[in-house]
Amino acid sequence: MATTTIRLDDELKTRVAAAAERAGKTSHAFILEAIAQTVEQTELKDRFRREADARWAKILDRGKTVPWDEMRTYLTGRVEGRPSVRRPRARKLAR
């Protein structure tokens, strides 16, 4: 296990200690959890962006998409249980 030193100004150190106490943790455990949560959130954002880029590339490659207002109407109808709602068809992408 590696060791890393961080420098906190006095005000932040006091806030961390108070928050850790309220959470029933040591300052060390609180800081580790905060770092782990931040790393996980960053990794999730990165995966989301990669997925969005891949989907956009697929749309550009195929040249077809479903307009959001039509998809929203379709999905709302499905959620509301309306059997008459029709699935929208993909159309050429308007550029």
N, C-alpha and C positions, 0 to 999 in steps of 0.2 A: 504494500500500500504506500502510495506516494504522499508526501506532505507538501502543502502549499500554504504560504503565508499571505494573508490579506490584511490590509490596513483599513481600519474603519475610523471615521472621525468620532469624537466622543458622543455627539448627539445620536448618530446612527447606532453606535454600540449600545447606548442606553435603551434606544427603541427596540433593538433586537433582543436585548436581555428581557425587557418587559413583555414583549410579544411571546418570547419563548416560555417565560414563566406562565403566562396566561394559557398557553397551549400545553403546559405540563411537560416541557422538554428542556433540555439543556440548550444553551446558546449554540453550541457546536452542532447538535442534532438539528436545530432549527435552521441554521445556515446550510447544512448539507441538504436538507429537504428542499429549501428554497432553490438551491443550485440545481438539484435533480429535476424539480418542476420546470425550471426555466429551460433546461436542456431538452426535456421532453416536449415542451411547447414549441421550441424552435425546430425540433425534428418533425413534429406534426405539421407545422407550417411549411417546411421544406417539402415533405411528401405531398401536401395539398397542392403546392405550386407546381411540382413535377407532374402530378396527375392532371391539373388544369392545362398545363402546357401540352401534354400528350393528347388530351381530348381536343384542344384547339387545333393541333396539328392534324388530327384525324378529320375534323370538320373541314379544314382548308384542303386536305387531300381529296376528300370525297366531294367537296363543293356543295354539300347539302346540310340543312339544319332545320329545326322546328322553331318558329318564333316563340319567344317567351310568353307572350300574352295568350297564345293558343295552348301552350303546354300548361300554363297556370290554370286556365279554364278547364282543361281536361283533368288535371290532378285534383282540383277542387271538386269537380263533379264526382270523381271516383271516391274521394273521402266522404262526400255527402251521400254516397250510395245511389246516385242517379244512374240507372241502367242505360239511359238514352245517350249518355255522353260518348262522343266518338273520339277515338285516338287520332291526334293530328298526324298528318303526313309530312315527311321531310321535303323541303323545297330547296331549290338552288339558292345559295348564299348570295344575298345582295351586298355587293361591295361598294 
